[in-house]
Amino acid sequence: MAIRLEKGQRINLEKDGGAKLTNFCVGCNWGAIMIEKPGFLGFGKKTEELDVDVDLSCVMTDAQGNLVDTLYSPLYNPKMFQQVGLPVGKDLSADNSMYHTPDDTEGDKGGDDGLDNEIVTVDLTKVDPKIDQIFFFLNIFEPKNIDFLKIPYAAIRMFEGTPKRVSNVFAQYDVAKEEQFAGKNALIMGKLYRRGGEWKFAAIGDAFDDQYDLRRTVARILQNYAK
């Protein structure tokens, strides 16, 4: 049975039977927003689905909290990141241990399809030895008046399988429909971290208004969470 993560919870990456979880996916699933508009010639109402662009990203740091590598959408304007000294977006880590699937700019339409919209595949056996922490976080990119409370459903989960096939859900963190997320468009979900030669996971669950700017969230992680 999948672990239902709660804010501040720490877990071992150990499956039933004692085997270590080393190859898995971290995925985010969210739904498009239903909105009502006036019908034809102002009579009645019609319902439409509003695209919601949520970005799943991660940053990797060493034991001192220094930035080592990043994964976030290459669709972001490269100049935005170069202006503040951050790497431009890419979908494959330098050590080939993590891969980010293509950017989803809509969310699920017509209901939950059972698959995650954006996914990072992880192979802990390939992670660069100097990487000590891997932070996963979400940013709502568009529309600009949306927060996590307005999204019909949103969840992050760790699972075995592939981006197109879920074999076994190891842990899940639901991030929508909680009052603490009202007015918040950025969420630091949690981190993988090394302890005693093993990888563990800590659910952080802190949400912020970062003004729809992923750079602010990256800077926040490096300044307040990675040290």
N, C-alpha and C positions, 0 to 999 in steps of 0.2 A: 504494500500500500504506500502511495506517495506521501512524503512528509509535507505537511501544510506549514510553511514557514511563517514565522511571526517576527516582527521588528525586534532586532537585537539577538535573535536566536543563532547559535553556533552549532554546526553539525559536522560529523566525520563523513568523509566520502567513502562509505563502506556499505556494500550491498548486503542483502540477506545471504547468510552463509559465510560472511567475512571477507569476501573478495573486495579489492579496492576498485572504486570507480575512477577510471583514467581516461576513457574515451566516451564523450557524451556531447550533447547539444544544449546550448542555452538559448531558448527561444522566447519571443514575445508575441502574444496574440491579442488583437484588439478589434473592436467592432466600429463600423461607420455609424455616424449619428443620424438618427431619424429626425427630420424637421418638417413642420407643417407650413404650407404656403397656400395663399388664396387660390381657389379653383378658377376655371375659365370665366372670364368677365366678372370676376369677383364673387362668383357663387360657390358656396361650399368650400371645402379644403382638400388639398391633395398632399400626400406624404412623399417626401424625397429623402434619399440617403446622402448625407454630406461626407465627402472624403475627409479622412483624418490621417495626417502624415506623422507617425510616431517613429522615432529613430532609436534603435538599440545600438549602443556603442560600448567600447571598453578602453581602458588605459591600463598599462602595465608599468609597475615601478620596481625599483630595487629595494633592499632592506632599509635604505636611508630615505626612501620616499622620492627618489629622483626618477623622472620620467625615462622609461626605456623604450616603450613602443606604444602604438595606438591602433585602434580599429574603429573607424567611423566612416560614414558614407562619402565616397569620392564625389558625389554630386554637390557637396558644399563648395562654395566659392573658395578656391585655394588662397586668394589674396587675403581673405578674412583671417585665415590662420597664420599666414606668413607675417602679417602685421603685428601679431602678438607673440611671435616666436614659437608657434606650435606646428607640428608636422601637418601636411595636407592629408586629406582623407584617403584611405586605402582599405582593401578588403582581405588582405592576407598578411599575417604577422611576419616579421623578419625571420623568425626561426621556423616558420611553416607549421606551427603548432595550432594555430587558430585561423579560421576562415569565416568571413561574414558573407551571408547570402545577399542577393541583390536587394536594393532599397525598395520597400513597399510604401507607396504614397497614398493609399486609399483605406486600408483596413478591410475587414470582412464585410461583404455586402450580402444581404439576404440571410443573415444569421451566421453562427459559428460553424466553420467548415471542419473543425477538429485539428487543423494544422496551424502552426505558428506563422505569423506574417514576416518576421525577420528573425534570423537564427545565426548564432555563432557556434561553429563546430570547434570542439576542444580535444586536443590530445596532450594530456599532461606529461606523457613520457618524452615529448619533444620540446617542452618549454625551456627556454634559455636558462641555465643555472643561475644567472644573475637576477632573474625576475623573481621577486619575492611576493608580490601582490598583484592581483588582476581584478580591477573594479569594473562592474557592469552597471550601466545607467541608461535611463530613458529621457528623451526630450521630445516634446510635441513641437513640430516644426510649423505645421499649418493645420487648420486656420488659426489666426492669431488671437481669437477671442475664446479659445477652448482650454479647459483645464482637465485634469484627470477625473474629476467628479462628474463631468458632463459626458464622458465616454461610456457607452452602455456596458461594456465589459473590457477588462484588460488584465492579463496575467502573464507572469514570467515563470518558466519552468525549466528544470534540468531533466533531460531524458536521454535514454539510450536509443539508438536508431540512426536515422538519417533525416535531413530536412524534409523529406517527403514521406517518411514512415516512422511513426512513433512505436517503439517496441516496449519500452518500460519507462514510466515517469518516476523519477527518483525524488524530486521535490518540486513544489509549486508555491508561488507567492502571488496572491491576488492583490491588485493595486487600484482597482476602480471601486466606485461607490462607497468610499470612506470619506467622512467629513474633513479629515485632516488634509485631504488632497484638493480641497476647494481653493481655487485661485493659484494652484501650483501646476507648472508645466515642465518641471524637471524632477526626476526621481533617481537618487542614488540607491540602486536596488541591493547590492551586496558585493562581497569580494571573495575570491579564492585567495588563500594565503598559506604559506609554508610554516609548519611547526614540527620541530623534531624530525625533519627529513620527510614529512608527509604533508599532503595537501588537505586543507580543511576549508569549510565555507562559513561565512558569517553574513546573516541578513541584516542590512543597515536600515533600509526603509525610510530614509529622510527625503522629504520633498521640498522644493523651493520654487520661487518665481524667478527664473533666470532670463526672463524677457525673451523667450524663444531663441536663445543664443547658446548653442552648444559649447562655445568657447568659455562661457562663464562657468558652466558645470565642470568642465575639465580643470579650470583654474581652481575651483572650489575643492575638488577632490585632492589635487596636489597640495593645496595649502592647509586643508583641515582634516583630511582623512588618511593620507598616505604616510605621514611622518610617524 
